[in-house]
């Protein structure tokens, strides 16, 4: 099965609701913790 042309470009993925965040290394731990909390990987304190 082949992948349709243009299906892996950033604009297409953004239109479908997927996007990648570019996060500098220093705040990365806090950003990941917040994402995990939002998706209930860690219990709320």
C-alpha positions in Angstrom: 0.0 0.0 0.0 1.4 3.4 -0.9 1.2 6.6 1.0 -0.9 9.3 -0.8 1.1 12.3 -2.1 1.3 15.2 0.4 -0.1 13.2 3.3 3.0 13.6 5.4 3.6 17.3 4.9 3.3 19.7 7.9 0.4 21.7 6.4 -1.7 18.5 5.8 -1.0 17.2 9.3 -1.8 20.6 10.9 -5.1 20.7 9.0 -6.0 17.3 10.4 -5.2 18.5 14.0 -1.7 17.2 14.4 1.2 19.5 15.1 4.6 19.3 16.6 5.8 21.7 19.2 9.4 22.9 19.0 10.5 23.2 22.7 13.9 24.3 23.8 15.8 21.8 26.0 15.6 23.9 29.2 11.8 23.9 29.7 11.2 20.5 28.0 10.7 18.7 31.4 8.0 21.1 32.4 6.3 20.9 29.0 6.3 17.1 29.0 5.0 17.0 32.6 2.1 19.3 31.7 1.2 17.3 28.6 1.2 14.1 30.6 -1.0 15.7 33.2 -3.4 16.9 30.6 -3.7 13.4 29.2 -4.0 11.8 32.7 -0.8 9.9 32.7 0.0 11.3 36.1 -2.6 11.8 38.9 -3.5 15.3 39.9 -1.9 16.5 43.1 
